[in-house]
Amino acid sequence: MKTVREVLKGKGSDIAAVAPGASVLDATRQMSDQGVGSLLVMRDDKLLGVISERDVVYKLVPADKSPVNTPVEEIMSSHVLFVTPQQTVDDCMALMTEKRVRHLPVVEEDRIVGVVSIGDAVKAIVAEQQFVIEQLENYISS
Protein backbone atom coordinates (compact mmCIF):
# COMPACT_ATOMS: atom_id res chain seq x y z
CA MET A 1 0.00 0.00 0.00
CA LYS A 2 1.19 3.47 -0.89
CA THR A 3 2.31 5.82 1.84
CA VAL A 4 1.27 9.44 2.22
CA ARG A 5 4.84 10.42 1.32
CA GLU A 6 4.47 8.62 -2.04
CA VAL A 7 1.15 10.37 -2.70
CA LEU A 8 2.72 13.77 -2.00
CA LYS A 9 5.62 12.97 -4.34
CA GLY A 10 3.12 12.41 -7.13
CA LYS A 11 0.80 15.34 -6.48
CA GLY A 12 3.17 17.86 -4.95
CA SER A 13 3.18 19.43 -1.54
CA ASP A 14 1.50 22.75 -2.24
CA ILE A 15 -0.43 24.05 0.73
CA ALA A 16 -3.47 26.24 0.27
CA ALA A 17 -3.72 28.42 3.36
CA VAL A 18 -5.50 31.49 4.63
CA ALA A 19 -5.03 33.79 7.63
CA PRO A 20 -7.56 33.51 10.48
CA GLY A 21 -8.63 37.13 10.09
CA ALA A 22 -9.36 36.89 6.37
CA SER A 23 -13.00 37.18 5.41
CA VAL A 24 -14.97 34.08 4.53
CA LEU A 25 -15.63 35.69 1.15
CA ASP A 26 -11.89 35.96 0.47
CA ALA A 27 -11.38 32.37 1.59
CA THR A 28 -14.12 31.04 -0.70
CA ARG A 29 -12.71 33.04 -3.61
CA GLN A 30 -9.30 31.54 -2.91
CA MET A 31 -10.78 28.03 -2.80
CA SER A 32 -12.49 28.67 -6.13
CA ASP A 33 -9.37 30.16 -7.75
CA GLN A 34 -7.18 27.28 -6.59
CA GLY A 35 -9.76 24.57 -7.29
CA VAL A 36 -9.68 23.22 -3.73
CA GLY A 37 -12.41 22.38 -1.21
CA SER A 38 -10.61 23.57 1.89
CA LEU A 39 -7.86 25.82 3.17
CA LEU A 40 -5.58 25.43 6.14
CA VAL A 41 -6.00 28.33 8.53
CA MET A 42 -2.52 29.38 9.54
CA ARG A 43 -0.77 32.17 11.39
CA ASP A 44 2.89 32.20 10.36
CA ASP A 45 3.73 28.47 10.34
CA LYS A 46 1.22 27.48 13.03
CA LEU A 47 -1.85 25.48 12.02
CA LEU A 48 -4.94 26.91 13.74
CA GLY A 49 -7.70 25.11 11.86
CA VAL A 50 -9.28 24.24 8.53
CA ILE A 51 -12.05 26.00 6.64
CA SER A 52 -13.95 23.99 4.07
CA GLU A 53 -16.91 24.45 1.77
CA ARG A 54 -18.94 22.52 4.34
CA ASP A 55 -18.05 25.03 7.08
CA VAL A 56 -19.49 27.79 4.92
CA VAL A 57 -22.66 25.86 4.16
CA TYR A 58 -23.28 24.46 7.65
CA LYS A 59 -21.99 27.27 9.88
CA LEU A 60 -22.14 30.58 8.02
CA VAL A 61 -25.39 30.24 6.08
CA PRO A 62 -27.62 28.95 8.93
CA ALA A 63 -26.31 31.69 11.22
CA ASP A 64 -27.26 34.23 8.53
CA LYS A 65 -23.79 35.77 8.71
CA SER A 66 -22.25 37.85 5.97
CA PRO A 67 -19.26 36.28 4.21
CA VAL A 68 -17.88 39.78 3.74
CA ASN A 69 -17.83 40.64 7.46
CA THR A 70 -17.18 37.22 9.00
CA PRO A 71 -13.57 36.24 9.64
CA VAL A 72 -12.50 32.71 8.80
CA GLU A 73 -11.65 31.98 12.45
CA GLU A 74 -15.35 32.28 13.40
CA ILE A 75 -16.43 29.31 11.29
CA MET A 76 -13.27 27.23 10.84
CA SER A 77 -12.94 23.77 12.31
CA SER A 78 -10.32 24.14 15.02
CA HIS A 79 -10.02 20.43 15.85
CA VAL A 80 -7.78 19.33 12.99
CA LEU A 81 -7.06 15.69 12.25
CA PHE A 82 -3.76 15.01 10.50
CA VAL A 83 -1.55 12.21 9.22
CA THR A 84 2.18 11.68 8.89
CA PRO A 85 4.10 10.88 5.69
CA GLN A 86 4.76 7.34 6.94
CA GLN A 87 1.08 6.43 7.20
CA THR A 88 -0.63 4.50 4.42
CA VAL A 89 -3.38 5.61 2.10
CA ASP A 90 -5.58 3.00 3.81
CA ASP A 91 -4.96 4.80 7.12
CA CYS A 92 -6.10 8.05 5.50
CA MET A 93 -9.24 6.50 4.01
CA ALA A 94 -10.19 4.92 7.33
CA LEU A 95 -9.72 8.20 9.20
CA MET A 96 -11.55 10.28 6.58
CA THR A 97 -14.43 7.82 6.45
CA GLU A 98 -14.78 7.49 10.22
CA LYS A 99 -14.51 11.22 10.96
CA ARG A 100 -16.30 12.39 7.81
CA VAL A 101 -13.56 14.73 6.62
CA ARG A 102 -12.25 15.17 3.11
CA HIS A 103 -8.83 16.70 3.70
CA LEU A 104 -5.97 15.77 6.02
CA PRO A 105 -2.93 17.95 6.61
CA VAL A 106 0.32 15.99 6.55
CA VAL A 107 2.60 16.80 9.48
CA GLU A 108 6.25 15.87 9.83
CA GLU A 109 8.39 17.10 12.73
CA ASP A 110 5.73 19.69 13.73
CA ARG A 111 5.69 21.13 10.20
CA ILE A 112 2.94 20.99 7.57
CA VAL A 113 4.39 19.26 4.50
CA GLY A 114 1.24 18.86 2.42
CA VAL A 115 -2.44 17.95 2.34
CA VAL A 116 -4.06 14.69 1.25
CA SER A 117 -7.63 14.76 0.00
CA ILE A 118 -10.12 11.94 -0.28
CA GLY A 119 -9.70 12.24 -4.05
CA ASP A 120 -5.95 11.67 -3.70
CA ALA A 121 -6.61 8.59 -1.58
CA VAL A 122 -9.16 7.14 -4.00
CA LYS A 123 -6.84 7.76 -6.95
CA ALA A 124 -3.98 5.93 -5.19
CA ILE A 125 -6.19 2.98 -4.25
CA VAL A 126 -7.61 2.66 -7.78
CA ALA A 127 -4.09 2.78 -9.28
CA GLU A 128 -2.91 0.06 -6.92
CA GLN A 129 -5.93 -2.13 -7.68
CA GLN A 130 -5.38 -1.62 -11.41
CA PHE A 131 -1.76 -2.74 -11.00
CA VAL A 132 -2.86 -5.90 -9.16
CA ILE A 133 -5.45 -6.66 -11.86
CA GLU A 134 -2.83 -6.27 -14.60
CA GLN A 135 -0.42 -8.56 -12.73
CA LEU A 136 -3.13 -11.20 -12.31
CA GLU A 137 -4.11 -10.95 -15.99
CA ASN A 138 -0.45 -11.37 -17.01
CA TYR A 139 -0.09 -14.37 -14.71
CA ILE A 140 -3.25 -16.02 -16.05
CA SER A 141 -2.41 -15.41 -19.71
CA SER A 142 1.18 -16.68 -19.46
BELNORGI-V150987 format. One record per helix or strand of 3 or more residues. SS is the DSSP state (A for helix, B for strand). FROM is the first residue (numbers start at 0). TO is the last residue. If there is no record, write none. Layout:
# BELNORGI-V150987
ss & from & to
SS & FROM & TO
SS & FROM & TO
This chain:
# BELNORGI-V150987
ss & from & to
A & 3 & 10
A & 23 & 33
B & 37 & 42
B & 45 & 51
A & 52 & 59
A & 71 & 74
A & 88 & 98
B & 102 & 107
B & 110 & 116
A & 117 & 140
